C-alpha cells in the first residue's frame, strides 16, 4: 500500500482547495464546452484556447475551474496569454477579485479561508 500524498502535493496535482487549477482542462472534460484543451493562465482562474475558425484565428477565454466554466471572451487572433488577464478586466469588465487566484490586499476574496478551515 502506498502512503497518501500530503495535502499540498494533492492540491498541486489537480485542483487546490480554492477551486483553481494549474492543470489544463482537457477537451474530454464534460464541463468544457469548447471541445478543445484549455490552458491555464498562471495566477488566475482563467483558461484559454487558440482556435482557427472560418473567420480566422480566435482566442477563447473561460473563467472557472475543472468543474465549472463560464465563457467570458472570444477574441480575434491568437492573443498572447500574458495579456489575457488585463484584457478581460479592461475590455470586458471582469472584476480582478473574480479573476485572480490570490487577489491584491484589500480586494474581496472569492473563497474565504475561514469557511474552509475546520472549527
C-alpha positions, -999 to +999 in steps of 0.1 A: +000+000+000+014+034-010+013+063+015-012+090+008+002+123-006+003+153+017-025+178+010-001+203-006+011+177-031-025+166-038-035+203-044-008+209-070-016+178-090-052+187-097-074+214-080-065+234-050-090+240-022-100+273-037-112+255-068-085+268-091-062+246-111-028+248-126-035+219-150-050+222-184-087+213-188-089+186-214-112+186-243-129+155-230-139+172-197-177+172-196-177+208-184-155+221-212-179+235-239-152+242-264-141+207-274-105+219-271-078+216-245-079+248-223-046+260-209-045+279-176-033+314-172-009+314-142-021+332-111-057+335-124-089+314-127-088+320-165-083+293-192-078+299-229-076+281-262-064+292-296-086+282-324-086+285-362-122+293-373-137+300-407-134+338-399-097+335-389-077+327-358-095+332-324-088+330-287-115+317-264-112+327-227-131+310-199-133+316-162-136+289-136-121+255-127-123+218-137-159+215-126-174+249-137-165+271-166-180+304-178-173+317-212-160+353-210-144+363-243-140+354-279-111+375-292-099+380-327-065+365-334-042+343-313-038+366-284-007+364-262-018+346-229+002+370-208-022+399-219-055+380-214-059+389-177-057+426-184-078+423-215-108+406-197-106+432-169-102+463-190-122+454-221-149+431-207-153+445-172-145+414-151-136+422-115-099+414-105-111+396-074-130+372-096-102+366-120-072+363-097-065+333-075-049+355-048-064+390-051-044+420-041-047+432-004-080+450+002-099+433-025-127+408-016-118+372-015-138+347-036-130+319-012-129+329+024-102+309+043-123+307+074-150+288+056-126+261+046-108+256+079-123+231+104-137+246+136 
